[in-house]
Amino acid sequence: MKRMKIKIFKHSNFGNETKSLNSRKAELTTQQIVLLIILIASFIVILFLLFRLNLGEITDNELCHNSVVMRGNAALSKDLIPLNCKTSYICITEDGTCEEMTKPDIKEVKSEEEVYQVLADEMADCWWMFGEGKVNYVSRDLTNENHCSICSQIGFDNSLYDEDFGDKIFETENIDKKKLYDYMEDNKISGKEINYYEYLYGVKNVPELTSQYSYGKINLEEQSYLVMGIKSKGTLEWVIAGGAILGVVATTIAIVSNPIGWTVGSAMVIGATTAGGGGGHVVGTILEGDSGDFYLRPTIIGANSEEFKGLNCSKVETLA
């Protein structure tokens, strides 16, 4: 009878290789799990907001607001979630007609106070649409950039001020913005216990700046933009921060010069009627929001005016 030879293989090296392979698989699996958790969390947030949309009844303002919230909560790059915000076109008129614009949203008014109410409501809606200063909806830039949003383009029908229409609301073609701010200070927002001014700027009263600067005027013969914005945090932010003090000094100098861009640390964007002269006026207000970012609060400014160009908007986030 032949004897069977049984070879015994040593498994020590094989076992070590198996453990090493399993270890590498475990590491890879852990990375995948973390990524999956991030993706699932983002997907749940998107689904939650989509279910709240009620797409059959959603308004453009709500679509914009929801896209801002989704982008602000994005776990990955904010650029992967586009903003769905459109500029609205409105025309304020006394007689219900508007020759100034093509197919605008008509806002018919019968008094000066109703005009201010329309403007104040538009400003409040704009602030709500873009997260009330609680949401950072822009990506980091290489340097600090001014991201602007044109919430509304506003036209004023000549029935508001033209004497040919009989009982005109305004005596001239210009509205003093101080009267608009006074209205926002004296009136509460519908459904809230705070006035417009506190909602937009965090304080109840209009700052006492008129002794030195005016609030400017709204030209009823020209269209206006309702603008707000956010200043992005750049990867070279430390360089910008190093020049912030000089920026504040430059702001003081520029009060009687040309309109200027945003300066972190300054409260006001100031313009002037003539270069080198006096009579500067407040163009807008820049304040820190709850998110820790700096926001240009909603402001009404001449469409395509030098003041608008002076805001130095690197990007406009709204669609025309």
C-alpha positions in Angstrom: 0.0 0.0 0.0 1.3 3.4 -0.9 1.5 5.9 1.8 -0.2 9.2 1.1 1.9 12.2 1.7 0.1 15.1 3.1 1.7 18.5 2.8 0.9 21.0 5.5 1.0 24.7 4.3 1.9 27.4 6.8 -0.8 30.0 6.9 1.0 32.6 9.0 2.0 34.9 6.1 -1.4 34.3 4.3 -3.2 35.3 7.5 -1.2 38.5 7.8 -1.9 39.5 4.2 -5.6 38.8 4.8 -5.7 41.0 7.8 -3.9 43.8 6.0 -6.3 43.5 3.1 -9.3 43.6 5.4 -7.8 46.6 7.2 -7.5 48.5 3.9 -11.0 47.6 3.0 -12.2 48.8 6.4 -10.5 52.1 5.9 -12.0 52.5 2.5 -15.4 51.6 3.9 -15.1 54.2 6.6 -14.4 56.9 4.1 -17.4 55.8 2.0 -19.7 55.8 5.0 -18.7 59.3 5.9 -19.4 60.5 2.4 -22.7 58.6 2.2 -23.8 60.2 5.5 -23.0 63.7 4.1 -24.8 63.0 0.9 -27.8 61.4 2.6 -28.1 64.4 5.0 -28.0 66.8 2.1 -30.6 64.7 0.2 -32.9 64.7 3.3 -32.7 68.5 3.6 -33.5 68.9 -0.1 -36.4 66.4 0.1 -37.8 68.2 3.2 -37.8 71.5 1.5 -39.2 70.1 -1.7 -42.1 68.6 0.2 -42.8 72.0 1.7 -42.8 73.7 -1.6 -46.2 72.6 -2.7 -45.1 73.3 -6.3 -48.6 74.1 -7.5 -48.9 77.2 -5.3 -45.3 78.2 -4.6 -44.4 81.9 -5.3 -41.2 83.2 -6.8 -40.3 84.7 -3.5 -40.7 81.3 -1.8 -38.7 79.5 -4.5 -35.9 82.0 -4.0 -36.0 81.7 -0.2 -35.9 77.9 -0.3 -33.0 77.8 -2.8 -31.1 80.3 -0.5 -31.7 78.0 2.5 -30.7 74.9 0.6 -27.5 76.5 -0.7 -26.6 77.8 2.7 -27.1 74.3 4.3 -25.1 72.5 1.5 -22.7 70.0 3.0 -20.5 70.2 -0.1 -19.8 73.1 -2.4 -22.5 75.8 -2.5 -21.9 76.1 -6.2 -23.6 72.7 -6.7 -26.9 74.2 -5.7 -28.0 77.1 -7.9 -30.0 80.1 -6.6 -33.5 80.3 -8.0 -34.0 84.0 -7.5 -35.5 86.3 -10.1 -35.8 90.1 -10.3 -39.4 91.2 -10.1 -40.7 94.1 -12.1 -43.2 96.3 -10.4 -44.8 99.6 -11.4 -46.4 101.9 -8.8 -49.3 103.9 -10.3 -52.3 105.9 -9.2 -54.6 105.4 -12.3 -53.8 101.7 -12.8 -51.8 102.2 -16.0 -48.1 102.0 -16.6 -46.4 103.1 -19.8 -42.9 102.9 -18.2 -42.6 99.1 -18.2 -43.7 96.0 -20.2 -46.0 93.7 -18.3 -45.0 94.7 -14.8 -46.8 93.8 -11.6 -49.1 96.8 -11.1 -49.3 98.3 -7.7 -52.2 100.8 -7.6 -52.0 103.4 -4.9 -54.1 106.4 -3.8 -51.9 108.1 -1.2 -48.3 108.9 -0.4 -48.4 106.5 2.5 -49.5 103.7 0.2 -46.5 104.3 -2.0 -44.2 104.0 1.1 -46.0 100.8 2.1 -45.4 99.2 -1.3 -41.7 100.1 -1.1 -41.3 99.0 2.5 -43.0 95.7 1.7 -40.7 95.1 -1.2 -37.7 95.8 1.0 -38.9 93.4 3.7 -39.7 90.7 1.1 -36.2 91.1 -0.3 -34.6 90.7 3.1 -36.7 87.5 3.8 -36.0 86.0 0.4 -32.2 86.0 1.1 -32.3 84.6 4.6 -32.6 87.7 6.9 -28.8 87.8 7.4 -28.9 84.3 8.9 -27.7 82.4 5.9 -24.3 82.5 4.0 -25.4 81.6 0.5 -22.2 82.4 -1.4 -19.0 80.3 -1.8 -15.6 81.4 -0.7 -13.8 83.6 -3.2 -10.1 84.1 -3.7 -10.6 87.6 -2.3 -13.5 89.3 -0.6 -16.2 90.0 -3.2 -19.5 91.9 -3.2 -22.3 89.6 -4.2 -25.4 91.7 -5.0 -29.0 90.8 -5.7 -31.5 93.0 -7.5 -34.7 91.9 -5.9 -37.0 94.3 -7.8 -36.8 96.8 -10.6 -39.3 99.6 -9.8 -41.0 102.0 -12.2 -43.2 104.9 -11.2 -46.1 105.9 -13.5 -46.4 109.7 -14.2 -49.9 109.6 -12.8 -48.2 109.9 -9.4 -46.8 113.3 -10.0 -47.9 114.8 -13.4 -50.4 117.7 -12.9 -52.2 116.6 -16.1 -53.7 113.7 -14.0 -55.5 116.1 -11.6 -55.1 115.0 -7.9 -51.4 114.0 -8.1 -49.9 112.3 -5.0 -46.5 114.0 -5.2 -45.8 117.7 -6.0 -42.4 117.0 -7.6 -40.7 114.2 -9.5 -38.6 113.2 -6.4 -39.3 111.4 -3.2 -37.2 112.2 -0.1 -36.0 108.8 1.2 -36.2 110.2 4.7 -40.0 110.0 4.5 -39.8 106.3 3.5 -37.5 105.6 6.5 -39.9 107.5 8.8 -42.8 105.3 7.5 -40.7 102.2 8.2 -40.0 103.5 11.7 -43.7 104.3 12.4 -45.3 101.1 11.0 -45.1 97.5 11.9 -44.7 94.7 9.3 -47.9 92.7 8.7 -47.9 89.7 11.0 -45.0 90.9 13.1 -44.7 92.9 16.3 -41.7 94.9 15.1 -41.5 97.8 12.6 -39.9 97.6 9.2 -36.8 99.4 10.3 -36.1 97.1 13.2 -36.7 94.1 10.9 -34.3 95.3 8.3 -31.6 97.0 10.4 -32.0 95.6 13.9 -32.8 99.0 15.5 -36.1 100.7 16.1 -35.2 104.2 15.2 -33.7 106.0 12.2 -30.1 107.1 12.9 -29.7 110.8 13.4 -27.6 111.4 10.3 -29.7 114.0 8.5 -28.0 116.8 10.4 -24.9 116.0 8.4 -26.1 113.9 5.5 -29.4 113.4 3.7 -30.9 110.1 2.7 -31.0 111.1 -0.9 -34.0 111.0 -3.2 -35.9 108.6 -5.4 -36.3 110.0 -8.9 -39.9 109.1 -10.1 -39.0 109.8 -13.7 -36.4 107.0 -13.7 -36.6 103.3 -12.7 -34.9 102.1 -9.5 -33.3 98.9 -8.3 -34.1 97.4 -4.9 -30.7 95.9 -4.1 -29.2 93.9 -1.2 -26.0 91.9 -1.0 -23.5 89.8 1.0 -19.7 90.1 1.2 -18.0 86.8 0.6 -15.2 85.5 2.8 -12.1 85.1 0.8 -9.2 82.7 1.1 -7.0 85.8 1.3 -9.2 87.4 4.0 -6.2 88.1 6.3 -4.8 90.4 3.6 -8.1 92.3 3.4 -8.4 92.4 7.2 -4.9 94.0 7.3 -6.2 96.9 5.2 -9.6 97.3 7.0 -8.5 100.3 9.0 -7.3 102.1 5.9 -10.6 101.2 4.4 -12.5 103.0 7.1 -10.3 106.1 6.7 -10.9 106.0 3.0 -14.7 105.8 3.7 -14.5 109.0 5.7 -12.6 110.8 2.9 -15.0 109.5 0.2 -18.0 111.0 1.9 -17.6 114.1 -0.1 -16.3 112.4 -3.1 -17.6 109.7 -5.5 -19.7 106.7 -4.5 -17.6 103.9 -3.0 -17.8 100.2 -2.7 -18.2 98.2 0.5 -15.8 98.4 3.4 -16.0 95.9 6.2 -16.3 97.8 9.4 -18.1 100.7 8.0 -21.8 101.2 8.6 -22.7 103.3 5.6 -22.0 103.5 1.9 -21.9 107.2 1.3 -22.3 109.1 -2.0 -22.1 112.8 -2.9 -23.8 115.1 -5.4 -20.6 116.6 -6.7 -17.0 115.5 -6.4 -15.1 117.4 -3.8 -18.3 119.1 -2.6 -20.6 118.7 0.4 -24.0 117.3 0.6 -23.2 113.6 0.8 -26.1 111.2 1.3 -26.6 107.7 2.6 -26.8 105.2 -0.2 -27.1 102.0 1.9 -26.3 100.3 5.2 -23.8 97.5 5.7 -24.2 95.5 9.0 -23.1 92.2 10.3 -25.8 89.5 10.2 -26.5 86.6 12.6 -24.4 84.4 10.3 -21.3 86.5 11.1 -21.2 87.8 7.5 -21.6 91.4 6.3 -24.8 92.3 4.5 -25.8 95.3 2.4 -29.3 95.7 3.7 -32.1 96.3 1.1 -31.8 99.7 -0.4 -33.4 101.6 -3.3 -31.0 103.0 -5.8 -31.2 104.4 -9.3 -31.1 101.6 -12.0 -27.7 101.6 -13.7 -26.8 104.8 -11.8 -23.3 105.8 -10.8 -24.3 105.0 -7.2 -25.2 101.5 -8.2 -21.9 101.1 -10.1 -20.2 102.4 -7.0 -21.4 99.4 -5.0 -18.8 97.5 -6.9 -20.9 94.3 -7.3 -18.6 91.5 -8.5 -21.6 89.3 -9.2 -25.4 89.8 -9.4 -27.1 86.7 -7.9 -30.6 87.3 -9.3 -31.9 86.3 -12.8 -33.3 89.0 -15.0 
